[in-house]
Amino acid sequence: FTLEPRPPLLFGEGASRKTGEVLKKLGSKRAMICCDKGVKNAGLVDPIAQSISEEGIEICIFDGVVPNPTESSVYDGSDRFAAFQGDAIVAIGGGSAMDTAKAISLLTANPRPLSQYYLGPGMGGIITSDATGFKMVIMGPQLAAQQAILDPLLTVGLPKFTTAITGLDAMSHAFDGIFTTGRSVMSDIYMSKAIELIWNYLPLVVNENPADLEGRGAMCLGACLPLLYDGINWSHAFAHTFSNLFHNVPHGLACAWAFPCYVKWMVPLRREESRIIAGILGVDPGSQGIAQEIYEKLIAFIKTLGIPAPKDFEGVDYDTWT
């Protein structure tokens, strides 16, 4: 197998307060913060912006990130970055902020339209086409961040539903990764640990103690590990296709609906990986009904987090879905 180097990772409570220090080491003079209005209004941006300013770095804030980022939202951010004459982009938040930042970065050195860069394997982002409404992928090693920062303190105030679906998005990545055709001993380590962390800690921070920093830190790591080793497969393909049909469905929710079925389908085909999963979920790996037992464990787990079924989610045409 080949293990490609990924961005340096800074993890820990308060790690985001070192953003300015990181930017200074990278040689930045003018940095644009890329986030959504919810993150900004929650006050999460202010301490990070302060850490950047304290290093003598000029900043501007683009808070136009939207869920399932669109080409037009990327163009808005690109225009803002060009007018600011920035040299660095700091994405604060989840996948939408990161994908938007990557697309803006792409356009700093390449002409529009963004659609000409869609397709290809590697590290990149997911952008929704304005013309078709479909999600498209921009990929390439040049789009990888130069530094990743995981700060559990930034996630403490996340609402219950957002915490649940983002955690299940991460679990979907982990199951995708453990069954990938590129599986290796390294992917087993990354994916199995991610599943273990999410299985043990997501119910804690959703249902018991949202402010538990050990749990929030574990979830940060559980979300990060699959992406260090290509955690993309069938369930994510389904989730993106589903979002093409129903734009109001959050990506993590679509993943939650998809991955238990995917796992049930894959378990009989991949015995070694299935034994790893069974051990984490408390299922007898020698059981004749291992696929159904794992599936039922996952469905029960998801239900405890308050996740609605597709037929119960407003805005989903169940006849179209089925």
N, C-alpha and C positions, 0 to 999 in steps of 0.2 A: 504494500500500500504506500501511498504518498501522503504525508502530512504537511500541508502547506502552512507556512507561518501566517498567523492572523494578527490583527492590530494588538498592540500592547493593551493589557487590561488592568485598570485600577479599580479595586473593589474595597468597600468598607463604609461604615457609617460616617457621613460627612465628606466622603471622597469628592463629591461635586464641588466642594469649596476650593479644590485644587485646580479647577478648570483654568483659571488665569495663569497659574504656574506652568501648566502643561502647554498652553498656547504660547507663552513666552519662550519656552524651550524650543517650540516648533518655529519660532521666528515671526509669529504673527504681529501685525501692527493694527489691523482693522478687522474685527470679527463680527459676523452677523449671527445672532441667535435665531434659530428656526424652531417654532413651536406653534401650538394651537392656542386659541383664546382661553380655553379652559385651564390649561397649564399656567398661562400667564396670570389669569384672574385668581388662581389658587395661591399665588405668591411664590411659586416654585422657581420662577426665573430671577427674582430680585437678588437672592444671595449669590447666585452664579454670576449674574451681571456685575455685582459688586466685586467678586473675586477677580474678574477680568479687568475691570477699571483700575483696581489697585495695582495691577502690573503695568499700568500706563498704556493699555490697549484700548483704542476707540471701539465702541460697540454701536450697533443698531439692532432693533428687534423686528423680525418678521413673524407676526402671529397669525398668518393666513393659512396655516396647515388645516386640512379638512380630512375627515375619515375617508378611507379609500381614495387617496389623493388623486386629483384630476390633473390633466395637462394644463388647464387654465390656472389652477392654483400654483403649479410649478412655475409657469410663466410670470405670475405676479411676484413670486419670490425671486426669480431670476432678474426681473427688472429692478427690484429693490436692491439686490446685491450689486448689480452693475452700477446703479446710481450712487451707491455708498462707496464703491471702489474697494470692496472688501478683499481680504486675502485668506479668510478662514470662515468656516460655517460650523456653528455649534448646535447640534440637534438635541433638543430637550423633550423627552416624552417617550412614546412608544414607536411602533413601526411606521406609523404615518409620518411622523416628524423625520424619522431617519430616511425613509424612502424619498420624501420631498427634498431633503438636504442633498441626497445623492444625485437626484435628477437636476437640481440647481447647479451642483458642482459640475456635472457633465456639460451643462450649457455654458459654463464659463469659458470653455475652450473649444466648443463645437457649435455649429449653427443650428437653428431651429429648422424644421419641426422636430420635436422629441420623438415622434413616431418612427423616424428613420433609424433609431438606435435600438428598437425593440428586438428581443430574442437573444438567446445565447446562454451558455452555462457559466457559472461563476458567482461572484458576489455582486449584489445590486439591489434594485428596488422594484416595487410593483406600483404602476401608475395606471389610472383609469383613462382610457381614450375618450376625449370629448366627442369624437365623431361617431363612435360605435357604442360607447358605454361599457366596453369590455376591458377587463384588466390585462395589462401587458407588462412584460418584464424587460427591464434594462439591466444588463449584466456586464461584468468585466472587473478584473482585479484592480484597475485604476479607481474604481468607485469605493473600495474599502476605506473605512475610516483610518486615520492615522493614530487615533487613540480612542479606546472605549472606557467609559467610566460608569460603574455600577454603584449607586448610593441607595441603600435600603430606606433611608430617611425620606427620600423623594416619593416613595410609594405608600407611606403610612396613611395618607388621607384619601387614597383611591376609594371610590364607592364600592360596595359589595359586589354588584353585578360586573363592574369593570374589572375588579380583581379576579372574579371567577372566570370570565371569558378570556382574559389575557393569560391566566394560568393554564387554561385548557388549550389555548393556542400553542403554548409552549409544550404541553404534554403531547399534542398532536405532532409537533416537530420531532419530539423524541421517539415516538412510535414510528413515524415516517423514517427516521434515521436508522433505527435498529433493524428495519426490514429492507433498507436500501440495497441495491445490487452492488454498491461500492462498500458494503460492510467489511469491517476489519476488527482486529482486537482493539484498536484505538476507538473506533466508533462505538463498540460495545461498552467501553468504559464511559465515554461521554453520555451516551443515550441512557444507559441503565441508571447512572447516577442521577440524571435529570428526572427520570420517571420516579425514582425513589424519593427525591426531594419534593417533587410536586405532590405525589401520593400522600406523603406524610405531613406536609406543611400547608397545602392549599386549603383544606378544611379548617385549619386553625385560624388563618388570617381572614377567611371569609365568614365563618360562623361563630368563632369563639373570641378571638382577641385580635382585631385588625391592627392594633398598635404593637403587636409582638415583633420586636426587631430581629430576633433570631429567625422567626418565620418569614419575615419580609426579606431578609438576607438570603435565606435558602431559596425563596422564590426567584430572586434576582439571578442567582446562580443556575437554578433549574431552567430559567428562560434563556440564559446565555449559552449553556453547554451544547445544546443541539446545533446551534448556529455556528459553533466552532468547527463542526464537522458535517456540514451538508445534510441537515435534517429536513429535507424536502422530498415528498413522495405523493402517493395517490390521494391521501386525505386532504392535503393542501391543494392539489389540483381540483378536487371536488369543491372545496371551499371557495376558491377563486371563481370557478364556473357558477356556483350558486350566487355569488355576489354580482355576477354579470346579469343574472335574472332579477334579483331582488336587492336593489342598492341600499335599502334601509337596514339590511341585516349586517351587523358587525362581523368582521372577519373571524374573530375568536369564537363567536357563536356558531358560525358555519362550520368551523373546525370541530367544535364540540359535537355537532350533529353527525359529522363524517367519520371521525377516526375509530369509534368503537366497531362500526361495521367493517372498516378496513382491517382492523386487527383480527376480528373474528374470521375474516376471509383468509388472512395470511398465516394464522397460527398452524393449521394443518399442513401447510406447505413448507414451513421453516421451523423445524423441531428444536434446533439449538437455541435460536433466538426466543422461542416460545418458553423454553425452560427458564431462561433469564427473567422473562416477564412474569411467569407463574411464581417464581420465588419472591418477587417484590410484592405481588398482589395477594399472596397467601393462598395460591391455588396449587393443588397437587399436580406436579409436572407429569406424573404417570397416569393421570386420569384419562379415561377414554373420551370424556366430554370436555376436555380442556378448553377447546375453542369457545363453547357455549358458556362455560363457567367464567372465563376471562371476560367475555362480552358482558355477562350479567353483572360482574363486579364493576366494570367500567360504567355501565348504565346507572347502577345504584350510586356510584361515586358522583357522577354528574348531577343526578337528581338531588343529592344532599346539598349541592351548591346553589340550588334554586334556578337551574337552567330549564327554560320551557321547551317543550317539544315543538317541532316546526309547525304543526297544525294549530298550535296555541299562540304562535307569535304573530302579532298584528302586522299586516302588510304582506304576509306570505300566502300566495295563492296555492293551496295544497294540491289542487288538481294539476296545476302546472308543474309543481315540484315532483309529484309522483308519476 
